[in-house]
Amino acid sequence: MINVILCGGSGTRLWPISRENLPKQFLKFLDNNSLFQLTLKRNLDFSNDFLIVSNENQYFIALDQLDELNCKNYKFIIEPVGRNTAASIAFAAFNVDENEILFVTPSDHLIENDENYKEAIENAKKCAENGNIVTFGVVPNSPKTGYGYIKAVSCKDLICDVESFKEKPDLETAKKYLKDGNYYWNSGMFMFKAGVYLNELKKYAPDIYEASKKAYENARKGEFIRIKKDDMLKIRDESIDYAVMEHSKIIKMIRSNIKWQDVGDFDALYEVLPKDENGNTKNDKLLALNSKNNLVFGRYKKQIAINDINDLIIVDTPTALLVTKRGDGQKVKDIVEILKEKNPEIVKFGRTVYRPWGRYINLEEGDGFKVKLIIVNPHKRLSLQKHFHRSEHWVVVSGTAKVIIGENEFILRPNESTYIPMGKIHRLENPGKIPLKIIEVQVGEYLEEDDIVRIEDDFERN
């Protein structure tokens, strides 16, 4: 059995701690593990092989987190743009033998790996081996309005037939579902033979099947599979739920009495974070007076004080502050949609920006200048590049820097510096075994990230 991990999604309802460049599945909320890492750990008991479907920006973040776990048995399918889960799962299915069982899981759910989880997977595997498409319905313990639901019938032990799939309900409808007893939370996890899924996709969404097949056949294959952007754009944007699950006649649902949480918004995050005796989320830098049941999030050594407030969500980051009521976590997505038009950079990036070679942290900026801490991973290098509107000053803080400026190539060590004139071709490389850290000071009239011409790039970026 192969675990297919879907890493798409930008986690917009957890903005501003989740950004497009670093979405929620890679944030380390719990015991210094990300939800992506917890997914891998949880499923190692059932699968030694992982197929990870990711976009280009998140590929290198996922690689770093895999290395932290010393996980080796994985392969990536890289999508240049998202076209939802029907196509992503099809790519995984095209990559394996038709009789291989695929266990498809999102990367951003929190699940307790216990005997009930093991039992659910074992029952699902039996159904999948018999040619069924299997979904997992979680036994609900409250009337959640942020989840989709599955209505199940004719349950025998844990295996049920599916009557229908339901959209996210309003509160009154969710209460009716809970009282009825035949409705389950739609977990977004699936299991099936690869060929079975492709046959059902071909039957009920033939355009997605054909476009996905062509995109997979044209993809670059090697260390990873990279889908071409032009082919990706020709695929209809559709989830597996709409494309296959709502139409197929071979669906089975596993009644899953598991501790499952889609940490999709701040209300859900509040439920899983540790809290003090007054219901406020724990934070060493929080002083809470006469205040109860607040989610207060800040990780940047800043003292936070609250007084006489209850049931609020307060999220502080270096570049954005969010204040809203608990219970309105779903509405953060509406804020993000407005910000995409007014200030798209604040949606894409936080203070720390991840790149294939490492990352940089924006320390300070003002009129005509910007200061960054650049961290280059061992044996990685930036593109050979130039800028039309800025000059740069580099100071090495730690590690060893190999620098190219025009025709000159030289080594810089800690406390040594260099200057790159505007328009000059240059490159920065870390030839050492430890991360290279440099302070970069940019000076110019235009300091945005799109002022770059890449002449040569190890990561094939434009």
JOJONOR-V37873 format. One record per residue. N is the residue number from 1. SS is DSSP state (helix for helix, strand for strand, loop for the rest). OMEGA is omega as a letter, one per 30 degrees, with the letter a starting at -180 (* if undefined). D_FIRST is the distance of its C-alpha to the first C-alpha in Angstrom with 1 decimal. Layout:
N,SS,OMEGA,D_FIRST  N,SS,OMEGA,D_FIRST
This chain:
1,loop,l,0.0  2,strand,l,3.8  3,strand,l,6.7  4,strand,a,9.5  5,strand,a,12.7  6,strand,a,15.9  7,loop,l,18.9  8,loop,l,21.6  9,loop,a,24.6  10,loop,l,27.7  11,loop,a,28.2  12,helix,a,31.7  13,helix,l,32.4  14,helix,l,32.2  15,loop,g,34.8  16,loop,l,36.6  17,loop,l,34.2  18,loop,l,31.4  19,loop,a,32.3  20,loop,a,30.8  21,loop,l,30.7  22,loop,a,29.1  23,loop,a,27.4  24,helix,a,26.6  25,helix,a,22.9  26,helix,l,24.4  27,loop,a,27.4  28,loop,a,27.5  29,loop,a,28.8  30,strand,l,27.6  31,loop,l,28.3  32,loop,l,28.1  33,strand,l,24.5  34,loop,l,23.5  35,helix,l,21.2  36,helix,l,18.9  37,helix,l,18.9  38,helix,l,18.5  39,helix,l,15.3  40,helix,a,13.9  41,helix,a,15.4  42,helix,a,14.3  43,helix,l,10.6  44,loop,l,10.8  45,loop,a,11.0  46,loop,a,7.5  47,loop,l,5.7  48,loop,a,8.0  49,strand,a,7.6  50,strand,l,9.2  51,strand,a,10.8  52,strand,l,14.0  53,strand,a,16.4  54,strand,l,19.9  55,strand,a,23.5  56,helix,a,25.8  57,helix,a,27.7  58,helix,a,24.8  59,helix,a,22.9  60,helix,l,25.1  61,helix,l,25.1  62,helix,l,21.3  63,helix,l,21.7  64,helix,a,24.4  65,helix,l,22.3  66,helix,l,19.4  67,helix,l,22.2  68,helix,a,23.5  69,loop,a,20.4  70,loop,l,20.3  71,loop,a,16.7  72,loop,a,16.2  73,loop,a,12.7  74,strand,l,12.9  75,strand,a,14.2  76,strand,l,16.5  77,strand,a,17.5  78,strand,l,21.1  79,strand,l,23.0  80,loop,l,26.8  81,loop,a,27.4  82,loop,l,25.4  83,loop,l,24.9  84,helix,a,22.8  85,helix,a,19.3  86,helix,a,19.5  87,helix,a,19.9  88,helix,l,17.6  89,helix,l,14.6  90,helix,l,16.1  91,helix,l,16.3  92,helix,a,12.5  93,helix,l,12.1  94,helix,a,15.0  95,loop,a,13.4  96,loop,l,10.7  97,loop,a,11.1  98,loop,a,12.0  99,loop,l,9.9  100,loop,l,6.5  101,strand,l,4.9  102,strand,l,5.8  103,strand,a,6.9  104,strand,a,10.3  105,strand,l,12.7  106,strand,a,16.2  107,loop,a,17.3  108,loop,l,20.6  109,strand,l,20.0  110,strand,a,21.1  111,strand,l,19.3  112,loop,a,20.2  113,loop,a,17.5  114,loop,a,19.1  115,helix,l,18.8  116,helix,l,18.9  117,helix,l,15.9  118,helix,a,13.9  119,helix,l,15.5  120,helix,a,14.6  121,helix,l,10.9  122,helix,l,11.3  123,helix,l,13.5  124,helix,a,11.5  125,helix,l,8.7  126,helix,l,11.8  127,helix,a,13.3  128,helix,l,10.5  129,helix,l,10.6  130,loop,l,14.3  131,loop,l,14.3  132,loop,l,14.9  133,strand,a,14.4  134,strand,l,13.9  135,strand,a,15.7  136,strand,l,16.5  137,strand,a,20.3  138,strand,l,21.7  139,strand,a,24.9  140,loop,l,27.7  141,loop,l,30.3  142,loop,a,32.6  143,loop,a,33.6  144,loop,l,31.7  145,loop,a,32.9  146,loop,a,30.4  147,loop,l,27.4  148,loop,a,26.6  149,strand,l,26.5  150,strand,l,25.0  151,strand,a,27.3  152,strand,l,25.7  153,strand,l,27.5  154,strand,a,27.3  155,strand,l,25.1  156,strand,a,24.3  157,loop,a,23.2  158,loop,a,20.5  159,strand,a,19.6  160,strand,l,22.0  161,strand,a,23.1  162,strand,l,23.8  163,strand,a,27.4  164,strand,l,27.4  165,strand,a,26.3  166,strand,l,29.0  167,loop,l,29.9  168,loop,a,30.9  169,loop,l,33.9  170,loop,a,37.2  171,helix,a,38.1  172,helix,l,39.9  173,helix,l,37.2  174,helix,l,34.6  175,helix,l,36.9  176,helix,l,37.2  177,helix,a,33.4  178,helix,a,33.3  179,helix,a,36.2  180,helix,l,34.8  181,loop,a,31.8  182,loop,a,29.6  183,strand,a,28.3  184,strand,l,25.3  185,strand,l,24.4  186,strand,a,21.9  187,strand,a,19.3  188,strand,l,17.9  189,strand,a,14.2  190,strand,l,12.4  191,strand,a,9.4  192,strand,l,9.7  193,strand,a,9.2  194,helix,a,10.4  195,helix,l,13.6  196,helix,l,14.4  197,helix,a,14.6  198,helix,l,16.7  199,helix,l,18.9  200,helix,l,19.6  201,helix,l,20.3  202,helix,a,22.6  203,helix,a,24.3  204,helix,l,25.1  205,loop,a,25.3  206,helix,l,26.1  207,helix,l,27.7  208,helix,l,24.6  209,helix,a,22.6  210,helix,a,25.3  211,helix,l,26.0  212,helix,l,22.4  213,helix,l,22.0  214,helix,l,25.3  215,helix,l,24.4  216,helix,a,21.2  217,helix,a,23.2  218,helix,a,26.0  219,loop,l,24.0  220,strand,a,24.7  221,strand,a,21.9  222,loop,l,21.9  223,loop,l,20.9  224,loop,l,19.6  225,strand,a,19.8  226,strand,l,22.9  227,loop,l,23.8  228,loop,a,27.6  229,helix,a,29.5  230,helix,l,31.6  231,helix,a,28.6  232,helix,a,26.9  233,helix,a,30.2  234,loop,a,30.2  235,loop,l,27.2  236,loop,a,28.1  237,loop,a,27.2  238,loop,l,25.2  239,loop,l,22.5  240,helix,a,19.7  241,helix,a,21.8  242,helix,a,24.9  243,helix,a,23.5  244,helix,a,21.2  245,helix,a,20.9  246,loop,a,24.7  247,loop,a,25.1  248,loop,l,22.3  249,loop,a,23.2  250,loop,a,19.8  251,strand,l,19.0  252,strand,l,18.1  253,strand,l,18.5  254,strand,l,17.3  255,strand,a,20.5  256,strand,l,19.4  257,loop,a,22.2  258,loop,l,20.9  259,loop,a,22.8  260,strand,a,21.7  261,strand,l,23.8  262,strand,a,23.7  263,loop,a,26.0  264,loop,l,27.4  265,loop,a,31.1  266,helix,l,33.7  267,helix,l,34.1  268,helix,l,30.5  269,helix,l,30.8  270,helix,a,34.0  271,helix,a,32.3  272,helix,a,29.9  273,loop,l,32.4  274,loop,a,34.7  275,strand,l,38.2  276,loop,a,41.7  277,loop,l,44.1  278,loop,l,45.1  279,loop,l,41.7  280,loop,l,41.8  281,strand,a,38.7  282,loop,l,39.4  283,loop,a,40.7  284,loop,a,42.9  285,loop,a,45.0  286,strand,l,45.6  287,strand,a,48.9  288,strand,l,48.8  289,strand,l,52.2  290,loop,a,52.6  291,loop,a,49.1  292,strand,l,46.3  293,loop,l,42.7  294,loop,l,42.3  295,strand,l,39.2  296,strand,a,40.8  297,strand,l,38.6  298,loop,a,40.1  299,loop,a,38.9  300,loop,l,41.7  301,loop,l,44.3  302,loop,l,46.3  303,loop,l,48.2  304,strand,l,47.5  305,strand,l,50.0  306,strand,a,49.9  307,strand,l,52.6  308,loop,l,53.1  309,loop,a,49.9  310,strand,l,47.3  311,loop,l,44.0  312,strand,l,43.5  313,strand,l,40.8  314,strand,a,42.1  315,strand,a,40.0  316,strand,l,41.8  317,loop,a,40.6  318,loop,a,42.8  319,loop,a,42.8  320,loop,l,42.5  321,strand,l,43.4  322,strand,l,42.1  323,strand,l,44.0  324,strand,l,43.1  325,strand,l,43.1  326,loop,a,40.3  327,loop,l,39.0  328,loop,a,39.3  329,helix,l,36.1  330,helix,a,34.9  331,helix,l,38.1  332,helix,l,37.3  333,helix,l,35.4  334,helix,l,38.8  335,helix,a,40.4  336,helix,l,37.9  337,helix,l,38.6  338,helix,a,42.3  339,helix,l,41.7  340,helix,l,39.8  341,helix,a,43.1  342,helix,a,45.5  343,loop,a,43.7  344,helix,a,40.4  345,helix,a,40.2  346,helix,l,40.0  347,helix,a,36.9  348,helix,a,35.2  349,loop,l,36.2  350,loop,l,37.2  351,loop,l,39.3  352,strand,a,36.5  353,strand,a,35.1  354,strand,l,32.1  355,strand,a,32.2  356,loop,a,30.2  357,loop,a,32.6  358,strand,l,32.8  359,strand,l,34.7  360,strand,a,38.2  361,strand,l,39.9  362,strand,a,42.9  363,strand,a,45.6  364,strand,l,48.6  365,strand,l,50.1  366,strand,a,53.4  367,loop,l,55.8  368,loop,l,55.3  369,strand,l,53.0  370,strand,a,49.4  371,strand,l,48.2  372,strand,l,44.6  373,strand,a,42.8  374,strand,a,40.5  375,strand,a,37.8  376,strand,a,36.5  377,loop,a,33.6  378,loop,l,34.3  379,loop,l,34.6  380,loop,l,34.2  381,strand,l,36.9  382,loop,l,38.0  383,loop,l,39.0  384,strand,a,42.4  385,strand,l,44.1  386,strand,a,47.3  387,loop,a,48.6  388,loop,a,51.6  389,loop,a,52.6  390,strand,l,52.1  391,strand,a,52.8  392,strand,l,50.8  393,strand,l,51.7  394,strand,l,49.2  395,strand,a,49.7  396,strand,l,47.4  397,strand,l,46.6  398,strand,a,44.3  399,loop,a,42.7  400,loop,a,43.9  401,strand,l,44.2  402,strand,a,44.6  403,strand,l,46.6  404,strand,l,47.6  405,strand,a,50.5  406,loop,l,52.0  407,loop,a,52.9  408,strand,l,52.7  409,strand,a,49.9  410,strand,a,50.3  411,strand,l,48.7  412,strand,l,49.1  413,loop,a,48.7  414,loop,l,49.0  415,loop,l,52.1  416,loop,a,52.6  417,strand,l,52.5  418,strand,a,52.9  419,strand,l,53.8  420,strand,a,52.2  421,loop,l,54.8  422,loop,l,53.9  423,loop,a,52.8  424,loop,l,52.1  425,loop,a,49.0  426,strand,l,47.1  427,strand,l,43.8  428,strand,a,42.5  429,strand,l,40.2  430,loop,l,39.0  431,loop,a,39.4  432,loop,a,39.0  433,loop,l,36.4  434,loop,l,37.0  435,loop,l,36.8  436,strand,l,39.8  437,strand,l,41.6  438,strand,l,44.5  439,strand,l,46.6  440,strand,l,47.2  441,strand,l,50.2  442,strand,l,50.3  443,strand,l,53.8  444,strand,a,54.5  445,loop,a,55.3  446,loop,a,51.7  447,loop,a,48.8  448,loop,a,45.8  449,loop,a,42.5  450,loop,l,43.1  451,loop,a,46.1  452,loop,l,44.2  453,strand,l,44.3  454,strand,a,41.5  455,strand,l,42.9  456,strand,a,40.0  457,loop,l,36.5  458,loop,a,33.6  459,loop,l,31.2  460,loop,l,32.7  461,loop,l,34.1  462,loop,*,37.2
